[in-house]
């Protein structure tokens, strides 16, 4: 099998020390998802948990601010949605994405062509919103916990922005140095945090038991709204979308599947479903308990914006009920898990972006390397932090928007996949779940439009960068690999390499066409050696950027016939084959069709003014691969 040709975007050994440092390490778009994982699901659970469970740092406070006395009821609805909507949907996603690609990969497979690519790019914009806001919001809330700590408050009271940016810089520095998600470290961070929360909540319920008036006071606050329980439940359902932050973590749970021990695919899928169920149950109990305790014990003045419980409701109880020493331990644990949640989000983006954009031809190849991508993501996180002024509540809308769009896409993907499998009942259930998430998303966007605004900015950037990158990279060779249809083809291939034939692309390889073209060539040019006629067959879906080729070589009288199938661009494939064959001369035809029409056909469908494009592609490739070998002669023949 021929060696793959050098991409002109590949990092070269003679580049500067800075470039060697930037492009150090393995490419992120090359993975081995079928390797056997060595970790039981209950160990990998904590890697998901640092993202999911860390929301306890700010979720109860946001719920109080949004719902007040109705917070426990709205949180109960959130738990029902978690257990009966999100969990079943992501169980289906896990069954169809056991290599960790998630719902986006499912939709990519279900929606082919350019519409599928466009849909994936939009989803990547929302996913970027989700993960970037996870980093910035987590850093901002970690700062909030540090600022409100009684021992640190005198020194950090006015350092919100500096502290938040410092945490983000530390996160970026760790990834630049080379960070691998360590399951042991995740467990070290998440388990103590969960236990500390349990201690605080148990102490809070003891406090409620010792103050029996707390429950009647809460009931009075509910009834003060002047409605019955039906009205309260309706109000809670309306408020519930503002609590959607508590749904985060499921996409992460699917993305860590390659780390989970089990026979592929059934054992891994089963264990992943156990992980998702365990995470959902643990979080559901903690959400309900924390919402109930904080609502009954924290006064309104404390949880309002600027109050001591704002963004840190459970930490407020920890200090108030168990003292500042225990509260400081709780703060330290919370800061650590929030920081690690940012690391999990950064790792998620490093896993997600290189799997799609470079493969689509919609990002420069340097995006497939960790350090340049980390610098870009860090810069974006800094901008987002400055725009939102490191405010936790202000970023909640953008975070919820990203989470809900991913859940909506997962529901739609599951519904479509189940429909294709003729599982009608399950498909209808998934569509109902999709409707619930759609309502939640629309309501969230209506209440907090800043979320869709920031998501739209990410989407616009993604689409713009993707379009420009696709245009710039259009003249790459665009072939991922090559194989032969039979041993005879490979043997004939070896016999024509290295200046032994002249190459002439043709639309058809029938004997009459080949003989006519050879007479035309020999009539107008002095040609030494036989002619190898090349025919390129294009695939139906030409939105893919890279393509594997299948090659058949035949000897027909005094000439050769090379048929290439599976290509996604005619000119790029001809240039690739010519570089492998290294012919004496290349005879290319010109159509003289309008240039704009040709350019659009080339970018979208891999066709166009083939002769000029082959010449352009080869010139650019030769600029990046200087050799002493004699280049082939190129002749442009007008049709």
N, C-alpha and C positions, 0 to 999 in steps of 0.2 A: 504494500500500500504506500503511495507517495507520502513524503513528509509534508505536513502543513506549511504553507508559505508564511513568511513573516508579515504580520500586520504592521502597517505603517504607523500605528499608534502604540506599538509595543515598545517598552522601555529598553533602551540599548545600553550596553556595557560602558560606552564611552561618554555617557551623560555626566553631568556635574554631580558633586557629592550631595547637594540638596535634593536633586532628582532621585539619586540612589536611595536616600533616606526616605523620601516620600513614597517611593514605589517598592519599599522593602516589604517582604512578607508574601504570603500566598494570595492569589486572586480570590475574591469573595464570590465570584460567579461560577467557581468550580467546586463542586461538593460531591460527597459520596453518601447520599441519603440512605442507601440500603445497608450500610455497615451495621453490624450488630451493636446495639447500645448496651452498656454495662450497668445501667442504673435502674433499680426498681422504681415503680411509679410513685411510691410514697416519698422517695428521695427527690425526684424531679418536681414533685408538688411544690416545694418551697421556692423553686426557680420561677414558677408561675406566681407563687404567693407574694414575692417581693413587689410585683406589679399590682396584683389584686388586693392583697391585704393592706398594703400601704395606704390605700384610700381611706382607711379608718382615721388617718391623721387629719383629714379635712372633711370627709363626707358628713359626719354627724353635725358639725358646725354649719356646713352649707345647708343641710336639711332643716336645721333650726331656723336659719335665716330665711329660707324659702317658705316653710310651712308653719313655723311657730308651734302651737299646741297640737296641730294636726300631724306633726312630723312622724310620730310612731305609726299612725294609720297609713300615711303615704309610704313610709318605709316598708310596711307590711305588703303593700301592693308591689313595691319594688322587688321584694323577696319572692312573691308569687310569679312575677314576670321572669325572675332569675331561674327559678326551679322548673317552671312549666313552659317557658318560651325559649330563653337563651340556652339552657342546658340541653333540651332535646335537639335544637337546631345544630349546636356545635358537636353533639354526638354524631349527627349525620355527616357534618363536615369532616370530622375525624375519620369516619369510615371511608371517605373518598379522597383523603389528602394525608395519607399516612407517612408521607415524606416531609411533612411540616410546611407545605406551601399555603395552606389555609383556603379561605373562601375565595380569595382573588384568583388563585390558580384554578379553582372549580369553574368560576365564571369565564375565565380565559378559554378553558376547554369547551365550555358549552356555547360560547359566542365566538364564532370564527370570523376571520377577515378583519378589515379595517374597523368595523363597528365594534368588534370585540377588543381590539387594541385601544380604541378611544375610550371604551368603558373601563378598561383596566387602568388607563392613565388617570381617569377621573377618580377611581377608587384609590389609586396610589396617592393622589393629592389629599384625599380624606385620611388615608392611613398616615401620611406624613404629618397631618394636623394632629391626629391622635398621639403619635409617638413624640413629636416635638413638644407639644403642650404637656405631655407627661413629664418630660425632662424639666421644662420651665416651671410648671405648676408645682412639681415635687420639690424643686430647689427653692421656690418661693415659700412653700409651706415649711420646709426645713428651716429656712431663715426665720419665719414667724415663730417657730418653737424656740429657736435660740434667742431671739429678741425678747420674748416674754418670760424667759427663765429668770427668776428673781436674782440669781447670782450673776447672770450675764447682762441683764437689762441695763444697768448703769453704763456699761461699756458699748453696748450694741444698739441702743435705742434708735439711733439715727443712721444706721448702716444697712438698711434693708437692701438697697440696690447693689452695694458693694459686696455684701455677703452672698447674695443670690448669684451674681456674676462670678464670684470666687468659687462657689460650689460647682457651677457649670464649667469653669476653667479647669478645676480639678478633675471633673468627669472627663473632659476632653483630653487632658494630659495622660490619664490612666489608659485611655484607648489608644493614644498615640504611642505610648510605650509598649503596647501590646497586651490586650486584655482578653482573656477567655472566660466565658461565664462558668464559674465554679459552683457546682451543685453544693459542695460542702460549705462554701462561704454563704450561699443563699440560705441554707438551713441555719447557719450560725446567726444570720441576721433576722430571719423571719420567725423562728421558733421562740426566741426570747421575747420578741415583740408581741406575739400572740399571747404568751403567758402573762406578760405585764398587763396587757389589756384585760385579760380574764381577772387578774387580781383587782384592777381598778373597778371593773364592773361588779364583781362580787361585793367589794366594799361599798359601791354606790347603792346596791340593792339592800345591803344591811342598813345603810343610812335611810333609805326609803321606808324600811320596816320600822325603824325607830322614830320616824316622823309620819304617822298614819294620816296626817292631814294633807300630805303631798298628793296622794291619789285623788281625793275629793277636789282639791284645788285644780288639778289637771282636768277633771271631768267638768268642773264649773267653767274653766276656760274654754273647753270645747262647746258647751251649751251656750256660752255667752255669744256665740256667733248667730244665735236666734234660729236654729234649725234642728231637725231631728237627725238620727243616725244615718238615715238614707242620704240626707243632704251632706252630712259630714263625709260619708264614703264618696259621694260624687265630687266634693271639693278636694278630697285626697287624690282621687283619680286624675283630676285636672292638674293638681300640683305635682303629681308623681314624675312627669317628664323632667322637672328641674333637679330631680335626684338621680338622674341617669348615670352619674359618675360611678355609682355603685355597681354598674354592669361591666366595668372594664375588667380585663384579664382573660377573657375567653379566647380571644385571638392569640394571645401569648401561650395559652394552654395548648393550642393546636400546633403552634410553631415549634414547641420543644419536643414534638413527637419523636424525631430521630434519636433523642437521648434516652427514650424509654425502652426498657428491657421487654422482650417478647418476640415471639415468632412473627415474621413479616408475612402478610399484613395482619392476620386475625388476632394474634396475641398482642401485638402493639396497639391495635385499635381498641381491644377490650381493656387494656391497662390504661390507655389514655382516657377512656370514658370513666374509669374509676377515679382517675386524677381530677377530671372536670367535676364529677359529682361530689367528691370530697371537698374540693375548693369551694364549690357553690354552697354546700351545707355549712361548712365552717363560717364562711362569710355571711351567710343568711342569719345564723344565730347571733354573730357579733353585731351585725347591723341592727337587728331588732332590739337586742339588749342595750346597745349603746344609744340608740335613738330614744328608747323609753327612759333610760337613766338620765340622759342629758336634758330631755324635755322637762322632767319632774324636778331636777335639782339645779339647773342653771337659770338664773334670772334673765329676763329679756335684755336688760341693760348690758349684761356681760357678753351675750352672743351677737349683739348688733355689730355692724361694721365699726371697727375701732375699739371694740370691747376686748377684755382680757381673754374671753373664750372664742373670739372670732378666729375661725380657721384652725382651732385647736381645742375643741370641746372636751375630749377625753383627757387631754393633758391638763386642762383647767381643773377637772375633777381629781386627777391624780395629785396635784399640788394641794388642793383644798381639803381632800379627805385623808391623804396619807403623808402629807408633809412635803417640804421642799426638797429634802434629800432624795426620797423616793421619786418625787416629781422630776427631779433632775435626771435620775437614772432613766425614767420613762422618756424624757425629752431626748436624751442621747440615743436611746433605742429608736425613737421615732425619726430623728434626723438621719440615722444610719440607714433605716429601711427606705426612707424617702429618697435618699441619695442613690441607694441601690436600685430603686425603681427607675430612676433616671438612667442608670447603667443598663438596666434591662431594656428600656425603650431605645437607647442608642444601639444596643446589640440587635434589637428587632429591626431597626432601619438598615443596619449593616447587613442583615440577613435578607431583607426584602428588596431594597432598591437594586442591588447588583443582579438579582435573579430575573429582573424584567427589563429595565431600561437599556443596558448594553446589548442584551439579546435582541431587543426590538430595533437596535440601531438608533435609539432615541436618547443616548447619553454618550459622552466621550468614554473611551476605554479606561481612562484613569479612574472612573467611578467604580470600577471593579476592584480597586485597591483600597485597603482600609484607611490609610492615613489621609490621603486627599479627601476622601468622603467624610471622615471625622471632622476635618477642618471646615468643610462646607456646612455640615450639620451644626457644628458649634457656632459658626457665624450666624446661622439662621436663628438658633436658640437665643443668642445675645440680642438680636434685633427684636424678637418676640418679647423677651423679658423687658426691654426698654420701652416698647410700645405699650405693654400692659402694666408698666411700672412695678413689676414684681408683685402684683396683687393676686392673691389666691382666688378670691371670688370673681374677679374680672376675667380670669382665664377659664372659669368653670364652664361657660357656654361653649367656647371653642373645643374644649376637651370632650364635653358631652356630644357635640355634633360629630366629631370624628368617631367616637365609640359607637354612636347610634347608626351612622352610615355603614360602618363595617358589619354591625349586627343585621341591619336591613339587607345588605348584600349577601350575607351568609344565609339568611332566611330565604331569599329569592333563589340563590344557588341550590339550596337543599330542596326547595319546592320543585324547581325545574328538573333536577336530577331524579327525584322520586317519581315525578310524572313520566319521565323517560323509561323508568323501570316498571311502570304500570302499577305503582303502589298508590292508588288513588286516595285512600283515606289519609295516609301520612302526608301526601302532597297537599291536600286541602288544609290539613292542620298547619303545615309549614306556611301556606299562603295566609292563613289567619294570623299566625305569628308575625309574618311580614307586614300585615296591615296594622298590627299593634305597634310594631317598631316604626312604621311610617307615620302613624299618628303621633307617637312620642317625638319623633324627629321634627315634624312640622310644628308641633307645639313648642318644642325647645327653640327652634329657629325664630318663631314668632315672639317668644318672650325674651330671648337673648340673641338678637340678630348678629352680634359681634362674632358668634361662632361660625356662622355661614360666611361672614365677610372674610375672616382669616382663612377659612377653608377654601374659599374662592380664590384668594391670593395664592395659596399653595397650588391649587389646580391650574390657575393661569400660568404660574411659573413652570409647573410640570409640563403643560402642553407647549408653552413657548420654547423652553429648553429642548424638549423632545423634537419639535418640528425643525428647529435650527440644527440640532445634532443630526437628525436623519438626512437633512439636506447636505451638511458638510461631509458626512460619512458615506454618502451615496456612491462615491467613487472608490470605496474599499473593494477588496476582492470578493467578500461576502460568501465564502464557502467554508463550512465547518469541517467537512471531511469528504473523502472520496473512496469509493470501492468499485470493484469490477463485477460485471454480471456473471462472468465465467472465467475459468483458467486460460482459455484461448485468448480472450480479450487482454488479460494481463500480460501474456507472452508477447502478443503483437504490440502492445503498448511499449514494452521495453525495447522493441526493435526499431521504433520510430523516434526515440528520444535523441536529443543532442545533435541538432543540425542535420537530420537525415531526411526531413520532409518539408514541404511547404504547406501552410495551413490556410484553408479557405472555408469560412462559415457558409452554410447553405440552409434554406428553410426546409428543404426535403432532400433525402438521400437516395432517391430512386436513381437507377442507372442512367436514364435519359438526362436528368438534371445535372448529375455529376459530370457526364461526358460533355454536355453543352458548356458548363462552367469551365472545364479544363481546356476546351478548345478556345474559349474566349481569353483565358489567362495566357495561354501559350501564343496566341495571336498577337497580343499587345506587349508581352514582356518576355525577356529571356530568362527561362526558368530551368534551374538545375535540380534534378531529383524528382521523386514522385510527389503527388499532391495528396494531402490528407484532408478530406472534407468533414467539416464539423457541424453537427446539428444539435441544437439546444432545445430540449423540451421543458416547458415551464409548468410548475405546479399551479393548481387552481387558486390556492391562498397565497398571494404574493405579498402579503403584509409582513410576513416573517422576514427578518433581515439576513440571517444566516441560513444556509441550506446544505444538507448532505447530498452529494452527487453519486449517481450510479452511471458507470461508463461501460459501453460496449464498443469494441473495436473489431472491424471486419476488413478483410483483404478482398477487394473487388477488381480483378484484372490488374491493371498497372497502378491503381490508386488505392487509398485507404478510406474507410468510412468510420467516423467516430460519432456515436450517438450518446449524448449526455441527457439523462432524465433527472427530475427532481429539483431543477434550478428555480430560483425566484427572480433572477435578473439575467437577461440575455447577454448584455455587454460585459458585465462583471464575470460571468461564467466563461465567456470566450477568452477574456484576459487571463483568468486563472489557468485555464487549460493550456493556453499558449505559453505561459511561464513554465508549466510543468514539462511540456513537450520540447520547448526551446527550438522552434523551427528555423529554417533558413529565411523564409519570408512569410508574411501574413497578408492575405488579399481580402480587403474589407469593402463591402458595398455601401453606397450612400443612397438614401431615399429622397432627399431634398424636400421633405414635408416641413410645415411651419415649425420654427424652433420652439415656440411656447407650447404647442401641442406635444411635441416630442419630449420636452422637459417634464410636463405633467405625467405623461405616460411612463416615463422612466422612473420618476419618484414613487408613483403609486403602484404601477403594474410591472415594473422591470423591463419595459420595452422602450422604444424611442429610436433616435438616430444612432444605430448600433456602431457603425464604422467610426464616427468621431468619438463616441463614448469609449470604445475599446482603446483608441489611441490616447485619450485623456487619462484613462485609468492606468494604462501601462506607463505613461510618462511619470505620473505621480508615484507609482510604485517603484520605478527605477530610481527616482530621486532619493528614496529612502533605502535602497539596496544597491549601493554602488558596487560594481563588479568589473573585473578585467575581461570577462567573457564578451564576445561580440554579440550585440543585441540583434534581433531579427530585423530585416527590412520590412517596412509597413507601406502597403500600397492601398490607397483609397480609390475605389472604382465606382464611377457614377453609373447608376442603373438607367 
